[in-house]
Amino acid sequence: MPVWIHPAQPNCYLIDGLPFYEPKQIEDHVSVLGFNYAPLSNQLIKVLNGHPELVSDEVVIVWTIEQDLVLETTMGKVRGND
């Protein structure tokens, strides 16, 4: 799944046609925010899986939509490295 650089917003990307800000590592987690409350695609996890230079194996994934927990794991487990 390709990730495209957003044509009008610096440090932003597109996946499945949905824009999101560049992932930011904050202590032991990575924050990925979408634009204007648009839900991020599950394809984002697949893309991060293929780009260890963006997200290390130790990073904890806590995926929420509003207040509902969708997934809690590490990138290493997603990649099959744990």
HUNORKA-V108387 format. One record per pair of residues at least 6 apart in sequence whose C-alpha atoms are under 7 Angstrom apart, sorted by the first residue. I is the first residue (numbers start at 1). J is the second residue. D is the distance in whole Angstrom. If there is no record, write none. Layout:
i=<I	I>
j=<J	J>
d=<D	D>
This chain:
i=<1	2	3	3	3	4	4	4	5	5	5	6	6	6	11	11	12	12	12	12	13	13	13	13	14	16	18	19	19	20	20	20	20	21	21	21	22	23	23	23	24	24	24	25	28	28	29	29	29	30	34	48	48	49	49	49	56	57	57	57	58	58	58	59	59	60	60	60	61	61	61	61	62	62	62	63	63	63	63	64	76>
j=<47	15	13	14	15	13	14	15	12	13	14	12	13	14	21	22	19	20	21	22	19	20	21	22	20	41	40	34	35	32	33	34	35	32	33	34	32	30	31	32	30	31	32	31	59	60	59	60	61	59	40	54	55	75	78	79	75	74	75	76	74	75	76	74	75	73	74	75	72	73	74	75	71	72	73	69	70	71	72	70	82>
d=<7	7	7	6	5	5	5	7	6	4	6	5	5	6	6	6	7	6	4	5	6	5	6	7	6	7	7	6	6	7	6	4	6	6	6	6	7	6	6	5	5	5	7	6	6	7	5	5	7	7	6	7	7	7	7	6	7	7	5	4	6	6	6	6	6	6	4	7	5	5	5	7	6	4	7	6	5	5	6	5	5>
